[in-house]
């Protein structure tokens, strides 16, 4: 009887350990759009109509790559990461808070636009306009999205007296 209980316990623990490991490794936190980023994309779409930014849910988060030999149809939109293009994007390449990097052999059929970042051509081809929008735009988006505000008091405000 003791041997049966020992075998049952050993089997239970052996079966539970791999199951727990696979659950932990499979369910890693996937980045998601938070309210601030959604607001920034709405402002980007509203204030900068010439950019033609897609809906917020069309943005991919984090670093992205279009590999050699791959063709992505339409616009590729990335937020909070860089977009490395080694293949072809037939539409626009748009990055918010990161860089667009077009490597040798890579090409963009439309415009390459980086908002709060820069567009870098490392030997690739951009058939449309190349725009890096920085400075004031980044602070406008940060304020609209509820970002950190300056700790410096405004000149002439009651708190600066």
VOPAGU-2260 file (C-alpha; in pm, 1 decimal, decimal comma):
REM VOPAGU-2260
SITE   aa  ch    i         X         Y         Z
SITE  UNK   A    0       0,0       0,0       0,0
SITE  UNK   A    1     282,1     234,8      90,1
SITE  UNK   A    2     445,8     170,0    -247,6
SITE  UNK   A    3     117,9     254,0    -426,5
SITE  UNK   A    4      84,3     586,4    -242,0
SITE  UNK   A    5     449,9     668,2    -314,1
SITE  UNK   A    6     407,4     589,1    -686,5
SITE  UNK   A    7      87,7     797,4    -706,6
SITE  UNK   A    8     255,1    1094,5    -536,1
SITE  UNK   A    9     563,5    1071,4    -757,7
SITE  UNK   A   10     348,5    1057,4   -1071,0
SITE  UNK   A   11     142,3    1357,2    -959,7
SITE  UNK   A   12     448,7    1572,2    -886,6
SITE  UNK   A   13     625,0    1466,5   -1208,0
SITE  UNK   A   14     318,6    1554,6   -1416,7
SITE  UNK   A   15     263,7    1890,3   -1242,5
SITE  UNK   A   16     620,1    2021,9   -1280,5
SITE  UNK   A   17     640,6    2021,9   -1663,9
SITE  UNK   A   18     287,3    2157,9   -1689,9
SITE  UNK   A   19     375,8    2449,4   -1466,3
SITE  UNK   A   20     693,4    2524,5   -1663,4
SITE  UNK   A   21     511,6    2530,5   -1995,1
SITE  UNK   A   22     240,5    2759,4   -1858,8
SITE  UNK   A   23     499,3    3005,3   -1727,1
SITE  UNK   A   24     695,8    3013,2   -2051,7
SITE  UNK   A   25     390,7    3034,9   -2281,1
SITE  UNK   A   26     200,4    3310,3   -2099,6
SITE  UNK   A   27     448,8    3594,1   -2117,1
SITE  UNK   A   28     302,3    3943,2   -2100,6
SITE  UNK   A   29     226,7    4069,9   -2452,0
SITE  UNK   A   30     267,7    4445,5   -2490,4
SITE  UNK   A   31     -58,3    4630,7   -2532,6
SITE  UNK   A   32    -167,3    4980,8   -2622,1
SITE  UNK   A   33    -228,1    5185,3   -2309,3
SITE  UNK   A   34    -451,1    5491,6   -2285,9
SITE  UNK   A   35    -163,2    5735,0   -2324,3
SITE  UNK   A   36     -41,7    5578,2   -2648,4
SITE  UNK   A   37    -395,2    5560,6   -2788,1
SITE  UNK   A   38    -436,9    5933,3   -2713,1
SITE  UNK   A   39    -106,2    6015,7   -2881,1
SITE  UNK   A   40    -212,5    5825,9   -3193,7
SITE  UNK   A   41    -547,1    6010,9   -3197,4
SITE  UNK   A   42    -364,6    6344,5   -3171,7
SITE  UNK   A   43    -122,8    6235,9   -3444,0
SITE  UNK   A   44    -415,2    6146,3   -3670,7
SITE  UNK   A   45    -596,6    6473,8   -3593,7
SITE  UNK   A   46    -316,3    6729,5   -3600,8
SITE  UNK   A   47     -99,8    6584,8   -3872,5
SITE  UNK   A   48    -346,9    6486,9   -4142,6
SITE  UNK   A   49     -76,4    6465,8   -4406,8
SITE  UNK   A   50      78,8    6168,8   -4224,7
SITE  UNK   A   51    -227,4    5944,9   -4275,3
SITE  UNK   A   52    -168,4    5741,4   -3958,7
SITE  UNK   A   53    -376,7    5423,5   -3929,4
SITE  UNK   A   54    -610,6    5338,6   -3640,8
SITE  UNK   A   55    -441,1    5275,0   -3305,0
SITE  UNK   A   56    -512,5    4900,9   -3317,2
SITE  UNK   A   57    -311,1    4876,2   -3640,7
SITE  UNK   A   58      11,2    4976,4   -3462,8
SITE  UNK   A   59     256,0    4704,1   -3362,4
SITE  UNK   A   60     440,0    4759,2   -3035,1
SITE  UNK   A   61     812,8    4726,9   -2977,9
SITE  UNK   A   62    1092,3    4662,0   -3224,7
SITE  UNK   A   63     972,1    4516,4   -3556,0
SITE  UNK   A   64    1147,6    4388,9   -3866,1
SITE  UNK   A   65    1054,5    4327,0   -4228,2
SITE  UNK   A   66    1303,1    4050,3   -4315,2
SITE  UNK   A   67    1497,4    4005,9   -4638,5
SITE  UNK   A   68    1272,7    3871,3   -4913,5
SITE  UNK   A   69     947,9    3959,4   -4731,7
SITE  UNK   A   70     692,5    4202,8   -4875,2
SITE  UNK   A   71     445,1    4374,7   -4646,9
SITE  UNK   A   72     144,7    4510,0   -4835,2
SITE  UNK   A   73      25,3    4853,0   -4724,3
SITE  UNK   A   74     134,6    5065,9   -4430,4
SITE  UNK   A   75     351,7    4936,0   -4146,8
SITE  UNK   A   76     292,5    5130,6   -3822,3
SITE  UNK   A   77     504,7    5077,6   -3510,3
SITE  UNK   A   78     492,3    5243,5   -3168,1
SITE  UNK   A   79     756,7    5250,0   -2894,5
SITE  UNK   A   80    1018,1    5065,4   -3095,8
SITE  UNK   A   81    1227,1    5073,9   -3410,5
SITE  UNK   A   82    1123,4    4942,4   -3751,8
SITE  UNK   A   83    1407,5    4767,5   -3935,5
SITE  UNK   A   84    1329,5    4724,0   -4305,8
SITE  UNK   A   85    1539,0    4468,3   -4491,1
SITE  UNK   A   86    1257,5    4358,3   -4725,8
SITE  UNK   A   87     981,4    4567,5   -4885,6
SITE  UNK   A   88     695,3    4775,6   -4744,0
SITE  UNK   A   89     463,6    4868,3   -5033,1
SITE  UNK   A   90     297,9    5156,9   -4845,8
SITE  UNK   A   91     419,2    5395,9   -4576,1
SITE  UNK   A   92     653,7    5312,2   -4289,5
SITE  UNK   A   93     540,8    5504,0   -3978,3
SITE  UNK   A   94     702,3    5488,7   -3634,8
SITE  UNK   A   95     590,8    5670,8   -3320,1
SITE  UNK   A   96     862,3    5696,9   -3049,8
SITE  UNK   A   97    1130,1    5512,9   -3246,3
SITE  UNK   A   98    1329,8    5503,7   -3568,7
SITE  UNK   A   99    1266,2    5379,6   -3921,4
SITE  UNK   A  100    1583,7    5209,1   -4045,6
SITE  UNK   A  101    1600,6    5107,7   -4412,9
SITE  UNK   A  102    1887,3    4863,4   -4470,6
SITE  UNK   A  103    2055,9    4772,6   -4802,8
SITE  UNK   A  104    1807,1    4580,9   -5014,2
SITE  UNK   A  105    1518,3    4722,8   -4812,1
SITE  UNK   A  106    1261,3    4953,4   -4966,4
SITE  UNK   A  107     956,6    5159,8   -4877,7
SITE  UNK   A  108     707,4    5223,5   -5158,8
SITE  UNK   A  109     551,2    5522,6   -4981,2
SITE  UNK   A  110     675,1    5765,6   -4718,1
SITE  UNK   A  111     908,3    5687,0   -4426,8
SITE  UNK   A  112     802,2    5887,8   -4120,6
SITE  UNK   A  113     937,7    5883,7   -3765,4
SITE  UNK   A  114     756,2    6088,5   -3500,9
SITE  UNK   A  115     973,5    6143,9   -3193,1
SITE  UNK   A  116    1250,8    5952,0   -3367,5
SITE  UNK   A  117    1436,1    5962,1   -3695,8
SITE  UNK   A  118    1447,0    5796,2   -4036,3
SITE  UNK   A  119    1782,5    5640,9   -4118,9
SITE  UNK   A  120    1870,1    5510,9   -4462,8
SITE  UNK   A  121    2152,4    5262,0   -4431,9
SITE  UNK   A  122    2160,4    5198,6   -4807,9
SITE  UNK   A  123    1793,0    5118,8   -4867,8
SITE  UNK   A  124    1541,6    5306,4   -5082,1
SITE  UNK   A  125    1245,8    5523,6   -4982,9
SITE  UNK   A  126    1034,2    5608,5   -5287,8
SITE  UNK   A  127     828,4    5878,3   -5111,1
SITE  UNK   A  128     908,7    6150,7   -4860,7
SITE  UNK   A  129    1142,7    6102,0   -4566,2
SITE  UNK   A  130    1032,0    6285,5   -4251,9
SITE  UNK   A  131    1168,8    6286,7   -3898,6
SITE  UNK   A  132     937,7    6486,2   -3672,4
SITE  UNK   A  133    1097,3    6576,4   -3340,5
SITE  UNK   A  134    1111,5    6850,0   -3082,4
SITE  UNK   A  135     786,9    7036,7   -3025,5
SITE  UNK   A  136     578,8    6754,1   -3171,4
SITE  UNK   A  137     705,6    6506,5   -2914,9
SITE  UNK   A  138     613,5    6739,3   -2628,1
SITE  UNK   A  139     268,3    6808,3   -2777,9
SITE  UNK   A  140     202,2    6433,9   -2794,4
SITE  UNK   A  141     334,6    6381,2   -2442,9
SITE  UNK   A  142     105,8    6651,1   -2299,6
SITE  UNK   A  143    -193,7    6522,3   -2494,6
SITE  UNK   A  144    -125,2    6170,1   -2374,9
SITE  UNK   A  145     -91,1    6276,3   -2010,9
SITE  UNK   A  146     285,8    6246,8   -2009,5
SITE  UNK   A  147     527,5    6396,3   -1763,7
SITE  UNK   A  148     502,4    6770,9   -1734,4
SITE  UNK   A  149     784,9    7011,6   -1666,2
SITE  UNK   A  150     881,3    7066,6   -1304,1
SITE  UNK   A  151     972,4    7425,9   -1386,4
SITE  UNK   A  152     700,9    7675,9   -1290,0
SITE  UNK   A  153     563,4    7900,1   -1561,4
SITE  UNK   A  154     694,8    8254,8   -1571,9
SITE  UNK   A  155     444,9    8484,2   -1405,8
SITE  UNK   A  156     238,7    8204,8   -1253,9
SITE  UNK   A  157     139,4    8235,8    -888,2
SITE  UNK   A  158     365,5    7945,6    -790,4
SITE  UNK   A  159     675,0    8116,9    -931,9
SITE  UNK   A  160     643,7    8426,6    -715,3
